[in-house]
């Protein structure tokens, strides 16, 4: 799963025993050589699905890490692209890796997604692979923050993979990972919040609607379909209506 340039098992253990912020600061130089980075196949599929909805003016990559989502945004946005992340280390690597004189211009912002330091400045917000760092009770506040930084008609888009079946080894691997993280967080502080099974599509749709979004699901056919005909991967598109406010 890891390339020779990726972190060692010891380095991953040190990261997991740190806070989320410090852990990613430590991981940042090798992050792009781990399976934690969103695969290009998902990034490309989301970009293709969003292209007919654009072009967009200003875009924001929420929890941008080293900027993989910002590469998608700069193909879709005409004016500016910003990325926000809590880890200064991840931002430093991204800033060095992804250079552009624009347009669109690029901006890297250190901040918390739960307290976004922007006004209603964006036409498109994307996020890739970050929602496991938020507890279910934090979703209403998180989605309200995204709603507040979008202009009327602006969109919030992100991919969601279908959960593995109990017959799949991945089901038990993710279940085991979440169980280990819960034990770790029960006995050590500060916590490292990363739960793969806590972000459920039904809950997400409900909380987005409560935050004032109109929610649509778009199948990403590149990833195929399950036996019951449901897509293996969907893109959620939540649109801020004119004058809408959280319920």
Secondary structure as a PSIPRED ss2 file (coil, helix, strand):
# PSIPRED VFORMAT (PSIPRED V4.0)

   1 X C   1.000  0.000  0.000
   2 X C   1.000  0.000  0.000
   3 X C   1.000  0.000  0.000
   4 X C   1.000  0.000  0.000
   5 X C   1.000  0.000  0.000
   6 X C   1.000  0.000  0.000
   7 X C   1.000  0.000  0.000
   8 X C   1.000  0.000  0.000
   9 X H   0.000  1.000  0.000
  10 X H   0.000  1.000  0.000
  11 X H   0.000  1.000  0.000
  12 X H   0.000  1.000  0.000
  13 X H   0.000  1.000  0.000
  14 X H   0.000  1.000  0.000
  15 X H   0.000  1.000  0.000
  16 X H   0.000  1.000  0.000
  17 X C   1.000  0.000  0.000
  18 X C   1.000  0.000  0.000
  19 X C   1.000  0.000  0.000
  20 X H   0.000  1.000  0.000
  21 X H   0.000  1.000  0.000
  22 X H   0.000  1.000  0.000
  23 X H   0.000  1.000  0.000
  24 X H   0.000  1.000  0.000
  25 X H   0.000  1.000  0.000
  26 X H   0.000  1.000  0.000
  27 X H   0.000  1.000  0.000
  28 X H   0.000  1.000  0.000
  29 X H   0.000  1.000  0.000
  30 X H   0.000  1.000  0.000
  31 X H   0.000  1.000  0.000
  32 X H   0.000  1.000  0.000
  33 X H   0.000  1.000  0.000
  34 X C   1.000  0.000  0.000
  35 X C   1.000  0.000  0.000
  36 X C   1.000  0.000  0.000
  37 X C   1.000  0.000  0.000
  38 X C   1.000  0.000  0.000
  39 X C   1.000  0.000  0.000
  40 X H   0.000  1.000  0.000
  41 X H   0.000  1.000  0.000
  42 X H   0.000  1.000  0.000
  43 X H   0.000  1.000  0.000
  44 X H   0.000  1.000  0.000
  45 X H   0.000  1.000  0.000
  46 X H   0.000  1.000  0.000
  47 X H   0.000  1.000  0.000
  48 X H   0.000  1.000  0.000
  49 X H   0.000  1.000  0.000
  50 X H   0.000  1.000  0.000
  51 X H   0.000  1.000  0.000
  52 X C   1.000  0.000  0.000
  53 X C   1.000  0.000  0.000
  54 X C   1.000  0.000  0.000
  55 X C   1.000  0.000  0.000
  56 X E   0.000  0.000  1.000
  57 X E   0.000  0.000  1.000
  58 X E   0.000  0.000  1.000
  59 X E   0.000  0.000  1.000
  60 X E   0.000  0.000  1.000
  61 X E   0.000  0.000  1.000
  62 X E   0.000  0.000  1.000
  63 X C   1.000  0.000  0.000
  64 X C   1.000  0.000  0.000
  65 X C   1.000  0.000  0.000
  66 X C   1.000  0.000  0.000
  67 X C   1.000  0.000  0.000
  68 X H   0.000  1.000  0.000
  69 X H   0.000  1.000  0.000
  70 X H   0.000  1.000  0.000
  71 X H   0.000  1.000  0.000
  72 X H   0.000  1.000  0.000
  73 X H   0.000  1.000  0.000
  74 X C   1.000  0.000  0.000
  75 X C   1.000  0.000  0.000
  76 X C   1.000  0.000  0.000
  77 X E   0.000  0.000  1.000
  78 X E   0.000  0.000  1.000
  79 X E   0.000  0.000  1.000
  80 X E   0.000  0.000  1.000
  81 X E   0.000  0.000  1.000
  82 X E   0.000  0.000  1.000
  83 X E   0.000  0.000  1.000
  84 X E   0.000  0.000  1.000
  85 X E   0.000  0.000  1.000
  86 X C   1.000  0.000  0.000
  87 X C   1.000  0.000  0.000
  88 X H   0.000  1.000  0.000
  89 X H   0.000  1.000  0.000
  90 X H   0.000  1.000  0.000
  91 X H   0.000  1.000  0.000
  92 X H   0.000  1.000  0.000
  93 X H   0.000  1.000  0.000
  94 X H   0.000  1.000  0.000
  95 X H   0.000  1.000  0.000
  96 X H   0.000  1.000  0.000
  97 X H   0.000  1.000  0.000
  98 X C   1.000  0.000  0.000
  99 X C   1.000  0.000  0.000
 100 X C   1.000  0.000  0.000
 101 X C   1.000  0.000  0.000
 102 X C   1.000  0.000  0.000
 103 X C   1.000  0.000  0.000
 104 X C   1.000  0.000  0.000
 105 X E   0.000  0.000  1.000
 106 X E   0.000  0.000  1.000
 107 X E   0.000  0.000  1.000
 108 X E   0.000  0.000  1.000
 109 X E   0.000  0.000  1.000
 110 X E   0.000  0.000  1.000
 111 X C   1.000  0.000  0.000
 112 X C   1.000  0.000  0.000
 113 X C   1.000  0.000  0.000
 114 X C   1.000  0.000  0.000
 115 X C   1.000  0.000  0.000
 116 X C   1.000  0.000  0.000
 117 X C   1.000  0.000  0.000
 118 X C   1.000  0.000  0.000
 119 X C   1.000  0.000  0.000
 120 X C   1.000  0.000  0.000
 121 X C   1.000  0.000  0.000
 122 X E   0.000  0.000  1.000
 123 X E   0.000  0.000  1.000
 124 X E   0.000  0.000  1.000
 125 X E   0.000  0.000  1.000
 126 X E   0.000  0.000  1.000
 127 X C   1.000  0.000  0.000
 128 X C   1.000  0.000  0.000
 129 X C   1.000  0.000  0.000
 130 X C   1.000  0.000  0.000
 131 X H   0.000  1.000  0.000
 132 X H   0.000  1.000  0.000
 133 X H   0.000  1.000  0.000
 134 X C   1.000  0.000  0.000
 135 X C   1.000  0.000  0.000
 136 X H   0.000  1.000  0.000
 137 X H   0.000  1.000  0.000
 138 X H   0.000  1.000  0.000
 139 X H   0.000  1.000  0.000
 140 X H   0.000  1.000  0.000
 141 X H   0.000  1.000  0.000
 142 X H   0.000  1.000  0.000
 143 X H   0.000  1.000  0.000
 144 X H   0.000  1.000  0.000
 145 X H   0.000  1.000  0.000
 146 X H   0.000  1.000  0.000
 147 X H   0.000  1.000  0.000
 148 X H   0.000  1.000  0.000
 149 X H   0.000  1.000  0.000
 150 X E   0.000  0.000  1.000
 151 X E   0.000  0.000  1.000
 152 X E   0.000  0.000  1.000
 153 X E   0.000  0.000  1.000
 154 X E   0.000  0.000  1.000
 155 X E   0.000  0.000  1.000
 156 X E   0.000  0.000  1.000
 157 X E   0.000  0.000  1.000
 158 X E   0.000  0.000  1.000
 159 X E   0.000  0.000  1.000
 160 X E   0.000  0.000  1.000
 161 X E   0.000  0.000  1.000
 162 X C   1.000  0.000  0.000
 163 X C   1.000  0.000  0.000
 164 X C   1.000  0.000  0.000
 165 X C   1.000  0.000  0.000
 166 X C   1.000  0.000  0.000
 167 X C   1.000  0.000  0.000
 168 X C   1.000  0.000  0.000
 169 X H   0.000  1.000  0.000
 170 X H   0.000  1.000  0.000
 171 X H   0.000  1.000  0.000
 172 X H   0.000  1.000  0.000
 173 X H   0.000  1.000  0.000
 174 X H   0.000  1.000  0.000
 175 X H   0.000  1.000  0.000
 176 X H   0.000  1.000  0.000
 177 X H   0.000  1.000  0.000
 178 X H   0.000  1.000  0.000
 179 X H   0.000  1.000  0.000
 180 X H   0.000  1.000  0.000
 181 X H   0.000  1.000  0.000
 182 X H   0.000  1.000  0.000
 183 X H   0.000  1.000  0.000
 184 X H   0.000  1.000  0.000
 185 X H   0.000  1.000  0.000
 186 X H   0.000  1.000  0.000
 187 X H   0.000  1.000  0.000
 188 X C   1.000  0.000  0.000
 189 X C   1.000  0.000  0.000
 190 X C   1.000  0.000  0.000
 191 X C   1.000  0.000  0.000
 192 X C   1.000  0.000  0.000
 193 X C   1.000  0.000  0.000
 194 X C   1.000  0.000  0.000
 195 X C   1.000  0.000  0.000
 196 X C   1.000  0.000  0.000
 197 X C   1.000  0.000  0.000
 198 X C   1.000  0.000  0.000
 199 X C   1.000  0.000  0.000
 200 X C   1.000  0.000  0.000
 201 X H   0.000  1.000  0.000
 202 X H   0.000  1.000  0.000
 203 X H   0.000  1.000  0.000
 204 X H   0.000  1.000  0.000
 205 X H   0.000  1.000  0.000
 206 X H   0.000  1.000  0.000
 207 X H   0.000  1.000  0.000
 208 X H   0.000  1.000  0.000
 209 X H   0.000  1.000  0.000
 210 X H   0.000  1.000  0.000
 211 X C   1.000  0.000  0.000
 212 X C   1.000  0.000  0.000
 213 X E   0.000  0.000  1.000
 214 X E   0.000  0.000  1.000
 215 X E   0.000  0.000  1.000
 216 X E   0.000  0.000  1.000
 217 X E   0.000  0.000  1.000
 218 X E   0.000  0.000  1.000
 219 X E   0.000  0.000  1.000
 220 X C   1.000  0.000  0.000
 221 X H   0.000  1.000  0.000
 222 X H   0.000  1.000  0.000
 223 X H   0.000  1.000  0.000
 224 X C   1.000  0.000  0.000
 225 X E   0.000  0.000  1.000
 226 X C   1.000  0.000  0.000
 227 X C   1.000  0.000  0.000
 228 X C   1.000  0.000  0.000
 229 X C   1.000  0.000  0.000
 230 X C   1.000  0.000  0.000
 231 X E   0.000  0.000  1.000
 232 X C   1.000  0.000  0.000
 233 X E   0.000  0.000  1.000
 234 X E   0.000  0.000  1.000
 235 X E   0.000  0.000  1.000
 236 X E   0.000  0.000  1.000
 237 X E   0.000  0.000  1.000
 238 X E   0.000  0.000  1.000
 239 X E   0.000  0.000  1.000
 240 X E   0.000  0.000  1.000
 241 X C   1.000  0.000  0.000
 242 X C   1.000  0.000  0.000
 243 X C   1.000  0.000  0.000
 244 X C   1.000  0.000  0.000
 245 X C   1.000  0.000  0.000
 246 X C   1.000  0.000  0.000
 247 X C   1.000  0.000  0.000
